[in-house]
């Protein structure tokens, strides 16, 4: 019986080491991606500020300026969010107690989590900006105001849905194994 217990402990130890190594590798990949997205969002924030908010062009309608302001808010919120996530991954301490480390990995690699609220907020602001942008009478003149709004939002949310679906498949391939193993190990440690 002691030998069986020891074999189980050895097996868990190997799995723990493997899981921590995979988590580190995934965190490093995620950190690089978050840094790139953070830089992109900062650039877009500055670009839209200059293009729609600070631009003195009299041809910009109030709808264009409101849309630009919503884009700036969305990209600034996105930049702050991605910077926070990037810093969190860069400051990850792998010397924490095992249960704390595994809990963090399980939360970090869930598909649905707190991050979705931030992303939904950003996506909604951009969608609202698109709505204001296409309220300009000179755009999509073949449609009525309501048809423009419906068309723009239908196309936009279709693209967002497809992006989320592709994100899910990417998560399933890359992050799901880490999350699954972290969840399983967490259940063993807490159970």
N, C-alpha and C positions, 0 to 999 in steps of 0.2 A: 504494500500500500504506500509506503514512503517513497518507493522508487517511482510509482505512478504519479504521485504528487510532484516529485522532482522533475519528471519528464514534462509534465504540464507547465511547471514553472519555467523550464528551459525554453519550451515552445513559445510561451508568452513573451519571454525576454527577447527572443529573436524577432518576434512580431513587433514588439515595442520598438526595438532598435530600427527595424525596417520602416515602421510607421513614422518615427521621428525623422529619419533620413528623407523619406518621401515628403513629409511635411515641410522640412527645410527647403528641399528642392522646389516644391510648389510655391512656397513663400517667396523664394528668390525670383521665380518666373513672374509671380504676381506683382512683386515689387517693381520690377522693370516695366511691366505693362502699366501699372498705376502711375509711375513717374512720367511715362510718355503721354498718357491721357491727361494728367495734371498739366503738363506743359501745353498740350493742345488746347485745353480749356482756358488757360491763361491767355494764350494768343488769341483765341476766339473772343474772349471778354474784351480785350483791348481793341480788336478789329471792329466788333459791333459797337463799342463805345465811340470810336472814331467815325464809323460809317453812319450810324443812325442818331446818336445822341449829341455828339460834339460837332457834327457836320453842319455848317451854316447854310447849306444849299436850300434855297426857298422852294424848290420843287418837292422836297420831302414833306409829305402830308403828316397830319397829326397821327394818323394810323401807323405810318411808317415809324414815327418816333416812339409811339407806344410799343409797337412790335420790337423795335430795337432795344428799348428799355427792358422788355421781358426777356429778350435774348441775353442781354448783359446780366440780368439777375440770374437766369438759368445757368449760364456758363460760369459766373462767379460762384454760385452755390456749388456747381459741379467741381470747380477748381478747389474750393475749400474741402469738399467731401473727399476727393481723390488725394489731396495732400494729407489729410488726416489718416486715410487708409494706408497710404504709402509710408508715412512715419510710423504707424503702428506696426507694419510688417518689418520695417528696418530696425525697429527697437525690440523686436521679438527676443525674449530671453529664453533660451532652450535649457537653462539650468534650473528653471522653476521645478517645483515638485511635479511628479509625473501626472497626477490627476488634474492639476491646474493646467498643465500644458495640453493634455488631451481634451479637456473641456473647451479650451480656447480654440483648438483645431476643429473640434466638432461644430462650434458656433461659426467659425470663420468659413468653413467649407460647406455649410448648408446651402441648398439652392435658394430656398425662401428664408429670408431673415430680415433683420432690421435694415439692411442695405436697400432692400426693395423700396422702402418708403422714401428714402432720399432720391433714388433714381426715378421713381414715379413723380415726385415733386418736380424734378428737373425736366423730365419729358413733358409734363403737363404745362409747365411754363413755356417751353418751346412751342408746343401745340397752340397755346393761347397767342403767342407771338405770331405764328403763322396765320391764325384767324384774323388778327388785326392787320397784318400785312396784306392779306387778300381782300380786305374791306376797301382798299383803294379802288375807286371806280375805274381806273385805267387798266386794272388787271382782270383777266378772264372775263372780258366784256360780254361774251356770249351767254353767260350765266347770270341769273338773278342773284341778289345778295344771299338768300337762303341756300340756293343751289351751290354757290361758291363755297360757303361755309361747310356745307355737307360734303362736297367733293374734296376739298382740301383736307378736312379732318378724316374722311374715309381713307384717302391715300396715305396720310401721315400715320394713322393708327395701324393701318395694314403693314406699313414698313416697320413700325415699332413691334408689332406682333411677330413678324418674320425675324426680326433681330433677336427678340426674346427666345424664339424657338431655336434659332441657331446658337444662341448663348446656352440654352439648355443642353443641346447636343454636345457642345464644347465642354460644359460642366460634367456631363455624364461620362465623357471619355477621359477627362483629365483630373477633375477634382472629386468626382463621386467615389472612386476607390479609397481615397484618403478619408473622406467623410464617413463612408461605411465602416472602415476599419477603426476609425476613432470612436465612432458611436458604439461599435461592438465591444471595444476594449473598455470604454467608459462604463458600459453596462456590467462588464465583468468586474471592474474595480469597485463599482458602487453597489453591485448586487450581492 
